[in-house]
Amino acid sequence: MKIYSYRDLSQQKIEEICSRQIADDNLVETRVKDIIATVKTEGDTALLTFASQFDKVNLERLYIGKEELETLAKAIPQSVKNAIDIAYQNIYKFHEAQLQTEAKIETMPGVNCWREARAIERVGLYIPGGTAVLPSTFLMLGIPAKIAGCNEIVVCSPPQNDGKVNTYLAYVATLLGIEKIYLVGGAQAVAAMAYGTATLPKVSKIFGPGNRYVTEAKKQVQNIVAIDIPAGPSEVLVIADETADPNFVAADLLAQAEHGTDSQAILVSTSQTMINATLAAIEQQLANLPRKDIATEAIANSYAVLAETLEEAMIFSNAYAPEHLILATENFEKLIPSIVNAGSVFLGNLTPESAGDYASGTNHTLPTSGFAKAFSGVSVDTFLKKITFQHLSQQGLTNIGQTVENLAEAEGLQAHKNAITIRLAKIKNPSI
């Protein structure tokens, strides 16, 4: 892990090291474009072919139905079942509170305006299943979709070696009332949900994180279907001062690094001693990780920044705009107002990112690659549309009429003005 001194970094260098660009991005873009085009023209045939090519599974059909999901779910270990149940309850409780009914506003006498929420009717959830199966992501996407009231929830996840889904995903499906999981992964899943096939229905919005191919596919289909957020390889930025525990910090960095070789784990510290101790702890903890090779490569592509103050550390953090931000300091309270760009924040030395990843209640589907500068994480609102309403009484039309007429005339839109004028004339002379 390379170490930089913040004071020695030019603005150009900061932008460079904060960039998540990878050398073969153009190659990924081209490959994804080809996959999408193939799915669009060949439909189910393409999905079956890609399952054989990428997942090394020859599927007889592209989905698992309700009865088989229930059977698979019964094989879940009791300890994992209990953990999923607790996570479900916490996530549900946090997201349910996001449902709000907005008040009607009388902007002037007789002019009433308000908004009402409507669920997106058919949504598509992508649940990664490559190097790690993620039932937690299923909970994070399925629960807010269910609370929002989406009529149809289409779920895609790559098939396992046996051509089925993991028992954990099957159990989550039963909790959520999902009766079918489509055995489709990668960019081809995004394409199928965007365009639809004979088996897999077209959706109105696609949700879910994934690797670079999934992220690129979501970008490429945005003119066809809405997406939640640009969510690519996972990342964390830890701000640590002398009050942090280097073993905790190392564990948090490795928790991100084990996601994938393209994950980033960034340490920003006000203490060179802390940086050195954390790097030593990383080496020690790496030796015991089953995903050691993946984490080692991710750490090699990550870095540490030595800042002189916590204020400097926050300036760098806001420039990086991390998916996950951990404030590993006893002084986190004073830093909260300085946070401008972050997907989700973890405060203090006893709040690991793992808690939010699984069970605290907040959503772990978050913007990456600097998109936290403009995007929020997934919530119930992400599954809703807000429709505005207005109603004008006779008094309201009389009060607002001349204002609208003047503005319409100023813009040269006579028909807009007429729509007001003829109504006002009718009010003045009902016999017209």
Legacy VTK file of the C-alpha trace (Angstrom):
# vtk DataFile Version 3.0
C-alpha trace
ASCII
DATASET POLYDATA
POINTS 432 float
0.000 0.000 0.000
1.522 3.301 -1.096
1.656 6.197 1.375
1.121 9.846 0.367
1.556 13.035 2.372
-1.481 15.255 1.911
0.619 18.420 2.030
2.736 17.140 -0.880
-0.251 16.400 -3.115
-1.149 18.859 -5.857
-4.798 19.286 -6.821
-4.087 17.369 -10.013
-2.523 14.504 -8.052
-5.487 14.397 -5.664
-7.866 14.114 -8.625
-5.675 11.385 -10.093
-5.547 9.180 -6.998
-9.251 9.767 -6.315
-10.120 8.535 -9.808
-11.394 4.956 -10.030
-10.475 4.605 -13.711
-8.978 1.244 -14.695
-6.758 0.651 -17.699
-9.120 -1.724 -19.499
-12.317 0.294 -19.026
-12.700 0.682 -22.808
-12.454 -3.084 -23.239
-15.162 -3.643 -20.620
-17.369 -1.079 -22.353
-17.019 -2.859 -25.698
-17.679 -6.314 -24.274
-20.764 -5.126 -22.419
-22.087 -3.448 -25.541
-21.793 -6.757 -27.409
-23.512 -8.688 -24.595
-26.427 -6.250 -24.511
-26.846 -6.385 -28.289
-26.855 -10.187 -28.227
-29.467 -10.383 -25.466
-31.615 -7.803 -27.228
-31.713 -9.838 -30.467
-31.501 -13.439 -29.192
-33.349 -13.249 -25.870
-33.553 -16.471 -23.878
-31.155 -18.251 -26.228
-28.463 -15.689 -25.426
-29.087 -16.009 -21.677
-28.706 -19.793 -21.805
-25.550 -19.465 -23.882
-24.021 -16.921 -21.505
-24.881 -19.140 -18.505
-22.859 -21.910 -20.133
-20.048 -19.567 -21.139
-19.665 -17.455 -18.000
-21.222 -19.531 -15.206
-20.210 -22.939 -16.578
-23.761 -24.223 -16.083
-26.096 -25.738 -18.680
-29.565 -24.641 -17.598
-32.783 -26.417 -18.530
-34.792 -23.298 -17.664
-33.964 -19.750 -16.686
-35.658 -19.570 -13.293
-36.424 -21.351 -10.041
-40.058 -21.292 -8.948
-41.820 -20.966 -5.622
-41.941 -24.636 -4.612
-38.274 -25.250 -5.331
-37.303 -22.057 -3.506
-39.233 -23.220 -0.461
-37.470 -26.582 -0.611
-34.043 -24.976 -0.923
-34.843 -22.580 1.924
-35.442 -25.465 4.336
-31.759 -26.417 4.136
-30.606 -23.159 5.728
-28.647 -23.589 8.987
-30.599 -22.368 12.009
-27.880 -19.900 13.025
-27.944 -18.220 9.613
-31.751 -18.256 9.562
-31.819 -16.461 12.923
-29.261 -13.909 11.712
-31.241 -13.187 8.539
-34.443 -12.840 10.573
-32.837 -10.226 12.846
-31.348 -8.352 9.895
-34.748 -8.419 8.163
-36.440 -6.901 11.209
-33.850 -4.114 11.619
-33.750 -3.220 7.927
-37.549 -3.252 7.730
-37.888 -1.027 10.803
-35.408 1.556 9.467
-36.906 1.685 5.969
-40.553 1.627 7.043
-39.980 4.954 8.806
-39.092 6.501 5.432
-42.710 6.388 4.251
-44.061 9.899 4.631
-47.344 11.544 3.661
-46.797 15.117 2.561
-49.162 17.875 3.574
-51.287 19.807 1.100
-50.030 23.362 0.713
-52.251 26.332 -0.070
-49.755 28.522 -1.944
-52.313 31.330 -2.135
-56.044 31.426 -1.301
-57.850 28.867 -3.454
-54.629 27.336 -4.920
-53.796 23.954 -3.390
-50.731 21.878 -4.313
-49.419 18.560 -3.002
-47.489 15.405 -3.846
-48.449 11.762 -3.542
-46.167 8.761 -3.806
-46.801 5.857 -6.166
-44.712 2.703 -6.295
-42.877 1.795 -9.487
-45.005 -1.073 -10.773
-42.305 -3.496 -11.966
-38.733 -3.324 -10.666
-35.710 -5.512 -11.292
-33.302 -6.514 -8.535
-29.811 -7.742 -9.364
-28.311 -9.903 -6.606
-24.582 -10.610 -7.161
-23.467 -14.204 -6.884
-19.966 -14.447 -8.317
-17.104 -14.925 -5.856
-19.544 -14.399 -2.957
-23.278 -14.993 -2.532
-24.956 -11.941 -0.992
-28.290 -12.596 0.754
-27.742 -9.270 2.527
-28.093 -7.442 -0.806
-31.365 -9.291 -1.422
-32.648 -7.955 1.901
-31.389 -4.434 1.184
-33.215 -4.280 -2.145
-36.241 -6.473 -1.511
-37.368 -4.909 1.761
-37.693 -1.289 0.534
-39.326 -2.555 -2.683
-41.863 -4.432 -0.585
-42.488 -1.455 1.728
-42.902 0.849 -1.273
-45.597 -1.465 -2.638
-44.100 -2.458 -6.003
-46.558 -4.762 -7.790
-43.917 -7.017 -9.351
-40.358 -7.617 -8.185
-38.152 -9.355 -10.754
-35.051 -10.923 -9.201
-31.938 -11.990 -11.129
-28.926 -13.785 -9.671
-26.242 -15.951 -11.291
-26.777 -19.721 -11.030
-24.590 -21.749 -8.707
-22.586 -24.729 -9.935
-25.628 -26.977 -9.478
-27.814 -24.706 -11.589
-29.771 -23.465 -8.574
-29.497 -20.590 -6.094
-27.905 -20.635 -2.680
-30.133 -21.716 0.194
-29.656 -18.269 1.802
-31.105 -16.491 -1.224
-33.957 -18.981 -1.324
-34.782 -18.260 2.321
-34.746 -14.497 1.777
-37.067 -15.000 -1.192
-39.567 -16.779 1.056
-39.361 -13.967 3.638
-40.050 -11.364 0.958
-42.771 -13.335 -0.778
-40.716 -13.587 -3.986
-41.966 -16.571 -5.975
-39.351 -16.738 -8.714
-35.610 -16.079 -9.084
-34.184 -15.805 -12.591
-30.845 -17.589 -13.015
-29.142 -14.806 -14.909
-26.037 -12.874 -13.904
-23.692 -10.184 -15.097
-24.294 -7.678 -17.869
-26.694 -10.119 -19.529
-29.046 -9.881 -16.535
-29.138 -6.108 -16.830
-29.801 -6.372 -20.559
-32.596 -8.909 -20.033
-34.346 -6.732 -17.459
-33.953 -3.673 -19.681
-35.316 -5.213 -22.897
-37.227 -8.263 -21.679
-37.151 -11.765 -23.160
-39.737 -14.488 -23.691
-39.133 -15.654 -20.100
-37.865 -12.621 -18.257
-40.141 -9.541 -18.156
-38.958 -6.034 -18.964
-38.813 -3.789 -15.895
-39.121 -0.045 -15.391
-36.111 0.363 -13.098
-33.061 -1.774 -12.287
-31.528 -1.943 -8.824
-28.468 -3.573 -7.383
-24.687 -3.497 -7.166
-22.303 -5.638 -9.165
-18.921 -5.871 -10.768
-17.603 -3.560 -13.482
-19.581 -5.383 -16.182
-22.853 -4.993 -14.302
-22.140 -1.327 -13.600
-21.217 -0.650 -17.214
-24.354 -2.437 -18.418
-26.529 -0.270 -16.168
-24.907 2.822 -17.640
-25.494 1.636 -21.198
-29.204 0.857 -20.781
-30.157 4.140 -19.113
-31.830 5.366 -22.290
-34.119 2.303 -22.118
-34.752 1.857 -18.394
-34.116 3.769 -15.166
-31.400 2.639 -12.751
-30.938 3.199 -9.042
-27.351 4.450 -8.747
-23.995 3.806 -10.390
-22.800 1.070 -8.037
-19.548 -0.630 -8.970
-16.623 -2.124 -7.041
-16.908 -1.585 -3.310
-14.778 0.966 -1.461
-14.085 2.344 2.002
-12.218 5.347 3.335
-11.160 5.252 6.978
-10.152 8.429 8.800
-8.089 7.443 11.829
-6.277 9.492 14.436
-4.205 8.481 17.467
-7.379 7.421 19.330
-8.094 4.640 16.814
-7.149 0.982 17.222
-4.899 -0.123 14.328
-6.276 -3.669 14.518
-9.816 -2.360 14.089
-8.758 -0.137 11.208
-6.931 -2.995 9.485
-10.000 -5.221 9.832
-12.222 -2.526 8.301
-9.882 -2.032 5.349
-9.680 -5.763 4.716
-13.461 -6.105 4.967
-13.660 -4.050 1.777
-10.587 -5.543 0.149
-12.017 -9.066 0.279
-14.986 -8.041 -1.889
-12.908 -8.088 -5.064
-9.525 -7.320 -6.552
-10.868 -4.022 -7.892
-12.137 -2.844 -4.480
-10.408 0.094 -2.832
-9.511 0.489 0.844
-8.188 3.968 1.646
-6.648 5.006 4.965
-6.350 8.696 5.843
-4.613 9.299 9.152
-3.133 12.136 11.158
-0.518 9.767 12.583
2.371 8.072 10.786
2.577 5.703 13.737
-1.057 4.729 13.182
-0.417 4.125 9.468
2.588 1.921 10.199
0.750 -0.053 12.868
-2.282 -0.512 10.603
-0.154 -1.798 7.712
1.496 -4.278 10.072
-1.925 -5.405 11.326
-3.122 -5.848 7.738
-0.246 -8.232 7.012
-0.990 -10.190 10.158
-4.743 -10.459 9.520
-4.343 -11.252 5.833
-2.654 -14.549 6.652
-5.877 -15.903 8.148
-8.347 -14.796 5.484
-9.879 -17.432 3.162
-10.009 -14.741 0.460
-6.410 -13.722 1.083
-5.401 -13.569 -2.576
-8.298 -11.286 -3.502
-7.750 -8.998 -0.500
-3.999 -8.839 -1.097
-4.456 -7.621 -4.659
-7.037 -5.025 -3.603
-4.763 -3.722 -0.841
-1.910 -3.458 -3.332
-4.107 -1.148 -5.436
-5.086 0.961 -2.415
-3.162 3.611 -0.492
-2.788 5.646 2.681
-2.683 9.430 3.075
-0.923 11.183 5.948
-2.789 14.357 6.917
-1.667 16.874 9.529
-5.168 17.461 10.914
-8.583 15.828 10.912
-9.827 18.836 8.954
-7.346 18.035 6.186
-8.445 14.407 6.313
-12.057 15.496 5.794
-11.116 17.694 2.822
-9.502 14.688 1.160
-12.456 12.455 2.033
-14.923 14.853 0.422
-12.760 14.921 -2.707
-12.731 11.120 -2.819
-16.483 10.839 -2.019
-16.344 7.320 -0.561
-19.094 4.740 -0.692
-18.350 3.959 2.966
-16.738 6.457 5.330
-15.497 5.327 8.747
-14.530 7.952 11.323
-12.191 5.916 13.526
-11.759 8.586 16.159
-13.208 9.484 19.529
-13.722 12.995 18.136
-16.164 12.019 15.391
-18.936 14.386 16.558
-17.066 17.510 15.486
-16.401 16.029 12.034
-20.024 15.241 11.151
-20.864 18.778 9.909
-17.830 18.590 7.579
-19.105 15.514 5.753
-20.343 16.576 2.318
-19.771 13.546 0.082
-20.260 9.997 1.390
-22.628 7.096 0.786
-22.897 5.859 4.372
-20.979 6.926 7.476
-19.814 4.822 10.438
-19.023 6.769 13.583
-16.452 5.886 16.233
-14.151 3.006 16.963
-16.913 0.506 17.780
-18.940 0.983 14.578
-17.554 -1.273 11.856
-18.873 -0.992 8.340
-19.871 -4.663 8.581
-22.751 -3.651 10.851
-24.291 -1.549 8.093
-23.483 -4.146 5.471
-25.651 -6.696 7.211
-27.951 -5.835 10.031
-27.966 -2.380 11.656
-30.855 -1.294 9.400
-29.326 1.187 6.929
-29.045 0.228 3.280
-25.759 -1.036 1.895
-26.555 -0.385 -1.775
-24.590 2.824 -2.152
-22.983 5.073 -4.788
-19.358 4.285 -5.626
-16.668 5.714 -7.899
-17.180 9.239 -6.615
-20.904 9.272 -7.388
-21.607 9.994 -3.710
-21.087 13.607 -4.795
-24.480 13.470 -6.487
-26.316 10.268 -5.467
-27.793 8.841 -2.265
-27.967 5.181 -1.350
-31.016 3.041 -2.029
-34.072 3.761 0.130
-37.829 3.343 -0.055
-37.909 6.596 -2.041
-35.800 4.951 -4.735
-38.728 2.636 -5.461
-41.296 5.435 -5.532
-42.386 8.142 -7.932
-43.723 11.417 -6.573
-46.692 12.818 -8.501
-47.674 16.451 -8.018
-51.307 17.567 -7.830
-52.944 20.957 -7.890
-56.506 22.215 -7.601
-57.742 25.738 -8.232
-61.065 26.935 -6.923
-62.847 29.928 -8.498
-61.127 32.103 -5.927
-57.789 30.487 -6.693
-58.069 31.010 -10.446
-59.057 34.625 -9.882
-56.104 35.193 -7.566
-53.458 33.577 -9.752
-54.889 34.263 -13.188
-53.275 37.587 -14.058
-49.868 36.341 -12.873
-50.024 33.389 -15.247
-51.327 35.537 -18.110
-48.466 37.999 -17.714
-45.806 35.283 -17.568
-47.244 33.433 -20.564
-47.387 36.624 -22.582
-43.801 37.453 -21.610
-42.711 34.080 -22.993
-44.738 34.518 -26.167
-47.012 31.539 -25.456
-50.457 32.862 -26.318
-52.306 29.543 -25.961
-51.032 29.267 -22.394
-52.453 32.722 -21.684
-55.745 31.871 -23.388
-56.242 28.846 -21.148
-56.474 31.297 -18.249
-58.257 34.111 -20.043
-61.254 32.083 -21.229
-61.794 30.684 -17.748
-61.641 34.117 -16.135
-64.128 35.399 -18.712
-66.469 32.511 -17.853
-66.254 33.383 -14.168
-67.140 36.994 -14.905
-69.931 36.065 -17.316
-71.291 32.525 -16.745
-73.608 32.867 -19.741
-70.687 32.866 -22.194
LINES 1 433
432 0 1 2 3 4 5 6 7 8 9 10 11 12 13 14 15 16 17 18 19 20 21 22 23 24 25 26 27 28 29 30 31 32 33 34 35 36 37 38 39 40 41 42 43 44 45 46 47 48 49 50 51 52 53 54 55 56 57 58 59 60 61 62 63 64 65 66 67 68 69 70 71 72 73 74 75 76 77 78 79 80 81 82 83 84 85 86 87 88 89 90 91 92 93 94 95 96 97 98 99 100 101 102 103 104 105 106 107 108 109 110 111 112 113 114 115 116 117 118 119 120 121 122 123 124 125 126 127 128 129 130 131 132 133 134 135 136 137 138 139 140 141 142 143 144 145 146 147 148 149 150 151 152 153 154 155 156 157 158 159 160 161 162 163 164 165 166 167 168 169 170 171 172 173 174 175 176 177 178 179 180 181 182 183 184 185 186 187 188 189 190 191 192 193 194 195 196 197 198 199 200 201 202 203 204 205 206 207 208 209 210 211 212 213 214 215 216 217 218 219 220 221 222 223 224 225 226 227 228 229 230 231 232 233 234 235 236 237 238 239 240 241 242 243 244 245 246 247 248 249 250 251 252 253 254 255 256 257 258 259 260 261 262 263 264 265 266 267 268 269 270 271 272 273 274 275 276 277 278 279 280 281 282 283 284 285 286 287 288 289 290 291 292 293 294 295 296 297 298 299 300 301 302 303 304 305 306 307 308 309 310 311 312 313 314 315 316 317 318 319 320 321 322 323 324 325 326 327 328 329 330 331 332 333 334 335 336 337 338 339 340 341 342 343 344 345 346 347 348 349 350 351 352 353 354 355 356 357 358 359 360 361 362 363 364 365 366 367 368 369 370 371 372 373 374 375 376 377 378 379 380 381 382 383 384 385 386 387 388 389 390 391 392 393 394 395 396 397 398 399 400 401 402 403 404 405 406 407 408 409 410 411 412 413 414 415 416 417 418 419 420 421 422 423 424 425 426 427 428 429 430 431
